[in-house]
């Protein structure tokens, strides 16, 4: 029987805007927080980042990113938590923007 879930994908850069690598401890802390809340998390390895390109207000940004995926089996998802998490990540990772998507899922 399928279960309803919400999938959250967090597109997180692995470097600060000046190109300096973001410290492993920040990723480790995020992994632990998400694991505690959702009981599971998938991280794409930082050694094999994806390339992200996006248009800001004044310039084009090129990022090396990892994709973090979590499944939320709570009935309504976690929109308030995700909103707070995004604010925290913007500050902690010193970014102008961080993309987080939410998609309904059926998990078998």
C-alpha positions as CSV (number, residue, x, y, z in Angstrom):
1,X,0.0,0.0,0.0
2,X,1.4,3.4,-0.9
3,X,1.9,6.1,1.7
4,X,1.5,9.8,1.0
5,X,4.6,11.9,1.6
6,X,6.1,15.3,0.7
7,X,9.6,15.3,-0.8
8,X,11.8,18.3,0.0
9,X,14.8,18.9,-2.1
10,X,17.4,21.4,-0.8
11,X,19.9,22.7,-3.4
12,X,22.8,23.8,-1.2
13,X,26.0,25.3,-2.5
14,X,29.3,23.8,-1.3
15,X,31.2,27.1,-1.4
16,X,30.6,30.6,-0.1
17,X,30.0,33.4,-2.7
18,X,33.8,34.1,-2.8
19,X,34.6,30.5,-3.7
20,X,35.8,29.4,-0.3
21,X,34.6,25.9,0.6
22,X,31.9,25.7,3.2
23,X,33.1,23.9,6.3
24,X,32.2,20.2,6.6
25,X,30.8,20.8,10.2
26,X,28.0,22.9,8.7
27,X,26.9,20.1,6.4
28,X,27.3,17.5,9.2
29,X,25.1,19.6,11.6
30,X,22.4,20.0,8.9
31,X,22.5,16.3,8.2
32,X,22.0,15.5,11.9
33,X,19.2,18.0,12.3
34,X,17.3,16.6,9.3
35,X,18.0,13.0,10.4
36,X,16.6,13.8,13.9
37,X,13.4,15.4,12.5
38,X,12.7,13.1,9.5
39,X,14.5,9.9,10.5
40,X,16.2,9.8,7.1
41,X,18.1,12.0,4.7
42,X,19.8,11.6,1.3
43,X,22.9,13.7,0.5
44,X,24.6,13.8,-2.9
45,X,28.3,13.5,-2.2
46,X,30.2,16.8,-2.1
47,X,33.0,15.2,-4.1
48,X,30.6,15.1,-7.1
49,X,28.7,18.4,-7.0
50,X,26.0,19.4,-9.5
51,X,26.4,22.7,-11.4
52,X,23.8,25.3,-10.7
53,X,23.3,28.6,-12.7
54,X,20.8,31.2,-11.7
55,X,20.1,34.9,-12.5
56,X,20.2,37.2,-9.5
57,X,19.1,40.8,-9.5
58,X,22.5,42.2,-10.7
59,X,24.5,39.2,-11.9
60,X,24.5,35.6,-13.1
61,X,25.6,33.1,-10.4
62,X,27.4,29.8,-11.0
63,X,27.4,27.4,-8.1
64,X,28.6,23.9,-7.3
65,X,25.8,22.4,-5.3
66,X,24.7,19.3,-3.6
67,X,21.2,18.0,-3.5
68,X,19.7,17.0,-0.1
69,X,16.5,15.1,-0.2
70,X,14.1,14.3,2.7
71,X,10.7,12.6,2.8
72,X,8.1,14.0,5.2
73,X,5.3,11.6,6.1
74,X,3.4,14.2,8.2
75,X,0.0,14.7,6.8
76,X,0.4,18.4,5.9
77,X,4.2,18.3,5.5
78,X,6.4,20.8,7.3
79,X,6.0,24.2,5.6
80,X,6.6,26.3,8.8
81,X,9.7,24.3,9.6
82,X,11.0,24.5,6.0
83,X,10.5,28.2,6.0
84,X,12.6,28.6,9.2
85,X,15.2,26.1,7.9
86,X,15.7,28.2,4.7
87,X,16.1,31.4,6.8
88,X,18.7,29.6,9.0
89,X,20.5,28.1,6.0
90,X,20.7,31.5,4.2
91,X,22.4,33.0,7.3
92,X,24.5,30.0,8.2
93,X,25.8,29.4,4.7
94,X,26.0,33.1,3.9
95,X,24.0,32.9,0.7
96,X,21.8,35.3,-1.2
97,X,19.4,32.5,-2.1
98,X,18.9,28.8,-1.5
99,X,16.4,26.8,-3.5
100,X,14.1,24.4,-1.7
101,X,11.3,22.6,-3.5
102,X,8.4,20.5,-2.2
103,X,6.7,17.8,-4.2
104,X,3.9,15.4,-3.2
105,X,5.0,11.8,-3.4
106,X,3.5,8.3,-3.2
107,X,6.0,6.0,-1.5
108,X,5.6,2.2,-1.9
